[in-house]
Amino acid sequence: MSYVPAQNPVAGDLRKNRVDRRFPLYHRAMQLPCMKVVRPRPFLKWAGGKSQLIPQYETHFPPQFLHYYEPFLGGGAVFFHLQPQRAMLMDINPALVNVYRCIRDHVEAVIEHLSLHRDRHCQEYYYQIRASQPATPVEQAARLIYLNKTCFNGLYRENSKGLFNVPIGRYKNPLICDSELLVAVAQALQFTQIELCPFEAVLDWASDASDFVYFDPPYHPISATSKFTAYNRYCFTEADQRRLCDVFITLARRGVKVMLSNSDCPLIRQLYQDFPIHTILAARSINSKAEKRGKITEVLVTSY
């Protein structure tokens, strides 16, 4: 599968000039020690991460596009797999947006702070950092990564006040500071715009067939007893699912290539009944009980 590369930002027609304004360049020289080349991949464990599903998604990605949009960022597995040269990543979680921006713009400083966390890690230190509220964006980013790497089951969860509330995990030697991966991620993000905004904002950007939008929202509950749809204070309701469907339809009518992941349940199949729906076999990897981490079907909806 081939992906059309972005053109030189200083040359081209009006379409390319418009794109350059939408996607400002963030490239900066990183003064880092020589490290082996590592392929970028998710650096956070995030609920609903798609790394294990990429092989099933591969045949459903559009063969060509110029601009990539991902309104529900999370772990970013699809972004890191495709590695588009022009991309906009979005989320409504300020902590998540901040960590991506800091990796992009200040990866050396993030690595330095993470190294300190690694050297001091113990149970007492974990709860000290969990209760802390760092002042600077870089310190906040390093804290989030540290807690994500050392908390129970790698689960990112917030209470109603937006405070991280997961206990420490039982890891003998957690990989807290993966410098080579973080550098690879920083390089992959250099030409990427990262925005704190709701998913509807993609309507202001994606406009035609050269655009590809991937939606990976909090999944709709698959049963009446499965009401848990988020690991933070931003609840995603049935009304939100319907609003998302409206956005999907609007983009599709513009000719935008749209792809969406969600649970395999009657509501989702009904909402997207006019579009191709592909069944995906997934594994539940985040659950407090190991016996409930079995296989389950999901859906992948495409507009093309």
QUIUR-V207981 format. One record per helix or strand. SS is the DSSP state (H for helix, E for strand). FROM is the first residue (numbers start at 1). TO is the last residue. If there is no record, write none. Layout:
BEGIN
ss = [SS | SS]
from = [FROM | FROM]
to = [TO | TO]
END
This chain:
BEGIN
ss = [H | H | E | H | E | H | H | H | E | H | E | E | E | H | E | H | E | H | E | H | E | H | E]
from = [14 | 51 | 67 | 77 | 87 | 94 | 123 | 137 | 151 | 152 | 158 | 164 | 168 | 179 | 192 | 199 | 211 | 238 | 257 | 266 | 276 | 290 | 295]
to = [22 | 60 | 70 | 82 | 91 | 120 | 131 | 150 | 151 | 154 | 158 | 164 | 168 | 189 | 196 | 204 | 216 | 254 | 263 | 271 | 283 | 292 | 302]
END
